Amino acid sequence: MPVTLRWVGFHMFRPHFVGTALAVAHSLLLALGPGPAGAAVSQPLKPVPSRLVAMAQAGEVRVCIWPDYHGISYRNRKTLALEGLDVDLARELGKDLGLAVRFVDSSFATLIDDVTGERCDIAMFGIGITPARAEKLRFTTPHLRSDIYAVTTRGNRRIQQWDDIDQPGVVVAVAKGTYHEPVMRSRLKAASLLVLDTPQAREQEVAAGRADVFMADYPFARRLLEQVDWARVVAPSAPYHLTPYAWVVKPGDDAWYARVEAFVTTIKQDGRLAAAAQRHGLGPIAVTSNTAAP
């Protein structure tokens, strides 16, 4: 496993945000209405602390990312700078909140533990919405949607088209913890499934010829073609498994969730999502309408 590093993106901090956050949390509590019928007036509802208040007091929002996600949240190997769609949008969220952004390394395998264990306030790295994740996490409205793509080598003659994949003797690699694992486990009938601990391992198995293909999404497949000369992408002949991508927070904090949802709505309306998607080559999979189905 890679060593966990933390990178901080600083933005101008507006001191009045503390008061604003407190006011927002208080307003939401009032909106919940009075307590049960017959409750004593002298026993008001106990205030429920919101993450908004804690973030305002700390002066920062902690954002979990997976730093190997090309086009989404990628740490440049040469400059060590973070780049990608969700990195840009995390910084925009920080600006809107008036807070610094502290990026915290995470992964799909540790996502649930990192968010529910409060290593971060929000995870922003193109997280596919799955039933298993939705049981533990609270998803925002989707901002991306991608199908599954297969990556093989240029020299692999056995895999020429999508229908060549699910055949006897073919080995399909997936990374543990990604949504590709349960999807391919349920869809493959004849090919063998190889579940590996890291995304790097799935690439190594294919490059070495020990696996025929590994499964990826649009962002990862697109960027891999730009970085290595051995890869070839095989697209499905028809939609195979379209998955909406969103961000996640820990359940139970309605004030914080509502604030993030408002941000998602705003960046779709003001063009920030569309501009960031075009900047990172992800325009074809961006969900830029607030009324579009996930």
Beta strands, then each sheet from edge to edge (+ up, - down):
strand 1: 6-9
strand 2: 60-65
strand 3: 68-69
strand 4: 73-75
strand 5: 82-83
strand 6: 100-105
strand 7: 122-128
strand 8: 138-139
strand 9: 144-146
strand 10: 148-153
strand 11: 171-175
strand 12: 192-196
strand 13: 213-217
strand 14: 231-234
strand 15: 243-249
sheet 1: 1+ 6- 2- 7- 15+ 8-
sheet 2: 1+ 6- 2- 7- 15+ 9-
sheet 3: 3+ 4- 5+
sheet 4: 12+ 11+ 13+ 10- 14+
end
